[in-house]
Amino acid sequence: MTLPPGPPAEAKNPAVVAMGWLHTAKFLTTAPRLEFLPTHESPEIAFVGRSNAGKSTCINTLTQQKRLAFASKTPGRTQSINLFTLGKQGITDAVLADLPGYGYAAVPKQDKIRWQQVMANYLVSRDNLRAIVLLCDPRHGMTELDEILLEVIRPRVEEGLKFLLLLTKADKLNRSEQQKALSIARLQAGGGEVKLFSALKKQGVEETALLLWQWMHPDTPTPTPAP
């Protein structure tokens, strides 16, 4: 007896749609300064964080690509904004922006100052920026540079810019420590979303992917699981 085919996987689990969408990520360009960034109509999601917050690992995990974002053995080495297109059937419907990690002590002071200015200008002035994901290692908490970044983007968040504070390396904490980190982060996020994330344990991966998909497709109903 041949059973009728079941519903496609995408109809069963909305997160599958989101993960499939992120898997389409393709390198677009790299830009050492804002004036070299291409203009386009697609909404952008910016990933930012300290050099040791696990940003490249997070991006690679979400896109299910091992080397989409280059994780240098020397933190702070990447000195450019890298853009990646997202969209199925070759149609770009969003762009992921990987901003350089900040706060690494070995980077020359003049480079730190230059990149702080570039990042601040991008976060304040990029017209099609729609969402920011700030990555933070909850074992160390928010640093002064993280708090400065929050102050920079706060006016745009109040105007509707989406914001997610992603607590990476959550597998390094026990359940009690995770809940404490979440409570503290929610107070610091200023109304933004807060999630725990572990690339190793795949904790928070699907939830984060679905949130990003919903943010970039506000006019598209979220797929509902099949009955």
N, C-alpha and C positions, 0 to 999 in steps of 0.2 A: 504494500500500500504506500503510495506516494503522498506525503503531506504537502499541503499548499505552502508556498513560501511565506515566511513571516514578514512582518514589517521591516523596512530597512533599519539598520542600527541607528541612523540619525533620528528616526521617529521614536525610538525607544528611550533615548537619553539626550536631552538638550546639550549636555556637556560634550557629547561626541561631535556635535555641530561646531561648537567653539574650538575644540581641540583640532578638528580638521581644518578649520579656517586658519588657525595660527600656524599649522604645519605648512601652509602655502608660502610662508615668509621667504622672500628672495632679496638678496643684496641689491640696493639701488645705487647708493653713492656714499662717499665719505667726504667730509668738509672740515677743514681746519678752522674756518671762520664762518660767521653767519652769512656773509655776502656770497659764499660759495654754495649755500643750500639752494636746491631747486625750488621754484614756486610750483605749487600744485593745489588741486581743489580737495584732495582727500583729507579726512581728519587724521591728526597725529596723536600717538601715545608716546610720551617720553618716559624712559626709564633712567632714574638718577640714583646716586648713592655713593657712599664712601668706597674707596678703592678695594677694601677687604670685605664688602658686604655681600658678595656672591652674586653680583649683577649679571655677569656673563653666563654663569651657571644657570641662573634663573631663566634668562632669555632662551638659552639652549634647551632647557627642560620644557618650557611652555611650547616652543616650536617643534619639539621632538627632532632637533637637529644638533649633532654633536659639536659642530664648530661654526655655527652661524655667527655667534658673537665670540670674538677671540678672547680667551682668558689668558692673559699674559702671566708669566711666572714672576714678573716684576710689577707689582701693583702701581697704578698711576702712570703706566707707560703710554697707554693709549691717549692720544692728544687730539682726537678728532670726533666729530659727531657722525655716527654711522646711521644711515637710513635703510630700512628694509620695507618692501612693499608687502601688503597682505591682500588676498582676494582670490576667489575661485574662478575657474574658466578664464584665467589670464586677465581678469578685470580687477584693477586695484580699487579697493573700497576703504583702505586705511593704510597708514604708514607708521611703522614702529621706529622711534628715534632712540638710539643708544648713546647717551651722553657720557663723556669721560668720567671715570671715578675721581673723586676729590679727597683731599685730606691726607695724602701719603707724604710722610715726612721727607723722603729722599728726593722729592721733586723740587727743583730750584724755585726759590721764592717768587721770582719774576714770572715763571710759568704758572704758579699757583694763582697769582693775582690776575694774569691774563685770562686764565680759564674761568675764574670766578666771574669775571666781567662778561665773558662770552656766554656762559651758562645763564647768568642773570638776565642778560639781554634776550636770549632765546626764550626763557620761561616767561618773561614779561611781554615780549613783543611779537612772538610767532603767532600770526593771525589764526592759522588753522589748528593750533594746539588745542586738543579737546580733553586730554586726560594726562595725569602725571602719576607714575608709580615710583614712590620713594622706598628704596630698600634699606633696611636697618637690621643689624645683627642684635637681637634682643639681649644677648649676654652682655653687651657693652652699653646698650641703650642709645638714646638720641644724643648726638654730640652737638657742640656749639655750631659747627658748620651745618648740620642738619636743621637746627633751629633757625639759623639765618635763612636757609633755603625756604623753610616753611613761611617765614615772614615775607619773603619775596613773592611767593605765589598766593598768599592769603587773599589779596584783593581779587585775584582772578577766580579763586575758589568760591568766594562770596558771590561772584557774578555768574557762577554756574559751571566753572571748570571742574571736571571730575578728578578726585584725588584718592589714591589708595596708598596706605602705609603698609608695606609688606614686611613682615618679620621673618627674615630668612634663617636658615640653619636651625629651625625649630626642633629638629631631632636631638640637638645638644641639650635641650631642657626636658625635665620631667613634666608630668601633667600639671602639677601645682605651679611650677615655674612658668609654664606656658600661659596659664590663666592669669597669673600676676602680670606677666609681660603684656598680655592683651588689655588688661584693665588700665595699665599705665599708658599704653599707646593710644587708647581711645580718648584719653584726656588730652593727649598731645596733638591728635590728628585734626582738631578743630572742626569736627563734623564729617570728616572724610571717612572712607571705609578703612577697616583694619583687618588683616588676615595673617594667620600663621602659614609659613611655607617651608617645606623641606624637599629639596631636589632628591635627596637620598631616599626618603620614605614616601615620596610622592604626595606628601601632605599638602593640601590646599591647592594643588595644581589645577584640577578640574574646576574648582570653585573660582579661582582667579581667572582662568581662561573664559569661563562663562560670563563673568562680570565685565571683562574687557570687550567681549563680543557684544553684549547688551549695550555698553556705552557707545560703541562704534556703529551700532545699528538701532538707534532709538526709535525709528519708525517701523521696524520689522518686529512682528510678534515673536516672542521667544518660543521655539518649538516645544510642544507639550508631549510628554511621554505617551506612547500608545497604550490604550486600555488592555 
